[in-house]
Amino acid sequence: MQDTYSILRYFADSWMLLTLTGIFLGVCFWAFRPGSRALHDDAANTIFRDAAELPRVSGCANACPDCTCAPLLEKLQ
C-alpha cells in the first residue's frame, strides 16, 4: 500500500498539472478573446475619466505673472 505522500504526489504530477494547464490556457484565451478589446481599452482609460473635469479658470490667458493655472492647461493639451 502506498503512503499518502506518494498518492498526493502522483495526483499533483498528473491530473492537477493537466487541470491547472487547462485553467491557465482558458484564462489566456478569455483575456485575449476576440471582441474584448473595447473592454480592455475602457478599463485602461478609467483613470483618465476625471481628468477632463479639472477646475478651469474662466478668462485665463496665462498672462498673469504668478499664473497657477498655466501648468494645468498645459497638461490638458
N, C-alpha and C positions, 0 to 999 in steps of 0.2 A: 504494500500500500504506500502511496506517495504522501509525503508530508504537505502541509498547507502551502508552504513557500513554493514548492515545485508546481503545484496546481495553479496558484495565482500567477506565477511567472509564465507558465505555458499560456494561460488566458491572456496576459498582457502582451506577450510576444506574438500572438496570432490574432485573436478576434478583436482585442482592443486596438491594436495597431491598424487593422482594417477599418474599424469604426471611426477612429479619430482621423484617419486619412480621408475617409468619405465626408466627414463633417467639415474638414478643412477645405476640401475641394468644393463642397456645397456653398460654404460661406464666400469663397473666392468668386464662384460663379454668380452668386446673389449680388455681391458688391459691384461686379463689372457686367451685369446683365444689360442687354440692350434696352434702351428706354429709361435708364436710371440716371442719365447724365444731368437732366434738368433738376432732379432731386439733390444730387451731389453739388451742383453749382449753387443751388439755393442755400444749402447748408454751409457751403464755403463762404458765402457772401452775407450771412446773417449778422456778422459783427460790423458790417458797414451800413446797416439799415438806418441807424440813428445818426450817422454822420451828416446827412443832409439836413437834420433838424438842429444843427448848432445855431446858437443865437447870433444873428447878424445885426450890425448897427446900421440903421437906415440912414442913407445920405452920406456914408463914409466914402471918401475919395482917397484915402490913405495920404492925406496932405498934412495932418497934424504932426508936430514934431515928436510927440510921445505916443504915437498910434499903437494901440494894443490889439486892434482887430486885423491889422495887416497880415500877421502870421496865420491867423485863422482863414482869411480869404485866400491866401496863397496855397494852403493845404487843400482847400476845396477845389481849386482849379486844376 
